[in-house]
Amino acid sequence: RVQVMESGGGSVQAGGSLRLSCVASGDTFNHYCMAWFRSVPGKEREAVTAVYIGVDDTYYADSVKGRFTLSRDPANNTLYLQMNNLQPQDTAMYYCAADSWISTAYACYSGRAVTPGNFRLWGQGTQVTVSS
């Protein structure tokens, strides 16, 4: 069974850091677009960052550029999201998502195709809460 599973959420004060992990299993995930989204009640799920496995370029939402860093451990099929200088507006449920049907690597790492409807594999989510 192909699946992704997140971990690492928690509660921090503003300015703090957290690292989220996404473990992918059931496939090699080569040529997948893998992404982190976040969701708060009443708002659309927002793309945070994405990477096309096999290409190093990474998409970051403007709201997290310079604070969040995506990295990968290929040996363990794990994607990490290092979140620094967290702010209350980063409070959300964070989801890992993956799909192999994103048409091109560019569509993934440019962010153009990184919308919730383009991803079929989702984790259960991990909550991040940032207090001021």
C-alpha positions as CSV (number, residue, x, y, z in Angstrom):
1,R,0.0,0.0,0.0
2,V,1.4,3.4,-1.0
3,Q,1.1,5.9,1.7
4,V,2.7,8.9,3.4
5,M,2.7,9.7,7.1
6,E,3.6,12.9,8.9
7,S,5.0,13.5,12.4
8,G,6.7,16.2,14.4
9,G,4.0,18.7,15.0
10,G,3.7,20.5,18.4
11,S,3.3,23.7,20.2
12,V,6.0,26.4,20.3
13,Q,6.3,30.1,21.0
14,A,6.8,32.6,18.3
15,G,10.3,32.5,17.1
16,G,10.7,28.9,17.8
17,S,11.4,26.0,15.5
18,L,9.9,22.6,14.6
19,R,10.8,19.9,12.2
20,L,8.1,17.9,10.5
21,S,8.8,14.5,8.9
22,C,7.0,12.7,6.2
23,V,7.7,9.0,5.7
24,A,6.7,7.6,2.3
25,S,6.2,3.9,1.9
26,G,5.0,1.4,-0.7
27,D,6.8,2.8,-3.7
28,T,10.2,4.2,-4.7
29,F,8.6,7.7,-5.1
30,N,11.0,8.5,-8.0
31,H,9.3,11.1,-10.2
32,Y,6.7,12.0,-7.6
33,C,5.9,15.5,-6.7
34,M,5.9,15.6,-2.9
35,A,4.5,18.6,-1.0
36,W,3.6,20.1,2.3
37,F,0.2,21.8,2.6
38,R,-1.3,23.5,5.6
39,S,-4.9,24.0,6.6
40,V,-6.8,26.2,9.0
41,P,-10.6,26.1,9.6
42,G,-12.4,28.3,7.1
43,K,-9.6,28.7,4.7
44,E,-8.5,26.7,1.7
45,R,-5.7,24.3,2.1
46,E,-2.5,26.2,1.3
47,A,0.6,24.8,-0.5
48,V,3.7,25.5,1.6
49,T,6.5,23.7,-0.3
50,A,7.1,21.1,-2.9
51,V,9.8,19.1,-4.5
52,Y,9.9,16.8,-7.6
53,I,11.9,13.7,-6.6
54,G,14.9,13.5,-8.8
55,V,15.2,17.2,-9.3
56,D,16.7,19.5,-6.7
57,D,14.6,22.6,-7.3
58,T,12.0,23.3,-4.6
59,Y,8.9,25.5,-4.4
60,Y,8.2,27.6,-1.4
61,A,5.2,29.8,-0.7
62,D,6.2,33.4,-0.3
63,S,4.9,33.3,3.3
64,V,7.5,30.8,4.3
65,K,10.5,31.7,2.2
66,G,13.6,32.2,4.2
67,R,12.1,30.5,7.3
68,F,11.2,27.0,6.1
69,T,13.5,24.5,4.5
70,L,12.6,21.3,2.7
71,S,15.1,18.4,2.7
72,R,15.0,14.7,2.0
73,D,16.6,11.5,3.2
74,P,16.4,9.3,0.1
75,A,17.7,6.2,1.9
76,N,14.7,6.3,4.2
77,N,12.1,7.8,1.8
78,T,11.6,10.7,4.3
79,L,10.9,14.3,3.6
80,Y,11.6,16.9,6.3
81,L,10.2,20.4,6.7
82,Q,12.4,22.5,9.0
83,M,10.4,25.4,10.2
84,N,12.3,28.3,11.9
85,N,11.2,31.6,13.2
86,L,7.6,30.3,13.5
87,Q,4.9,32.8,13.9
88,P,1.3,32.6,15.1
89,Q,0.1,32.8,11.5
90,D,1.9,29.5,10.8
91,T,-0.5,27.7,13.2
92,A,-2.3,25.1,11.1
93,M,-2.7,21.4,10.4
94,Y,0.2,20.4,8.2
95,Y,-0.2,17.7,5.6
96,C,2.3,15.7,3.5
97,A,1.0,14.9,0.0
98,A,2.4,13.1,-3.0
99,D,1.5,12.3,-6.5
100,S,3.1,10.7,-9.6
101,W,0.8,12.3,-12.1
102,I,2.0,15.8,-11.9
103,S,2.8,16.3,-15.6
104,T,6.4,17.8,-15.4
105,A,9.0,18.4,-12.8
106,Y,8.7,22.1,-13.5
107,A,5.0,22.0,-12.8
108,C,5.9,20.7,-9.4
109,Y,8.9,22.8,-8.3
110,S,7.5,26.0,-9.8
111,G,4.4,25.5,-7.7
112,R,2.1,25.8,-10.6
113,A,0.6,22.3,-10.1
114,V,0.9,22.3,-6.3
115,T,-2.8,22.5,-5.6
116,P,-4.7,20.1,-3.3
117,G,-6.8,18.7,-6.2
118,N,-3.6,17.4,-8.0
119,F,-2.5,15.2,-5.1
120,R,-4.0,11.8,-4.4
121,L,-1.9,10.6,-1.5
122,W,-2.3,12.4,1.8
123,G,-1.1,11.9,5.3
124,Q,-3.4,12.3,8.3
125,G,-1.9,15.6,9.2
126,T,0.1,16.9,12.2
127,Q,-0.9,20.0,14.2
128,V,1.5,23.0,14.6
129,T,0.5,25.6,17.1
130,V,2.5,28.8,17.5
131,S,1.7,31.1,20.4
132,S,2.6,34.8,20.6
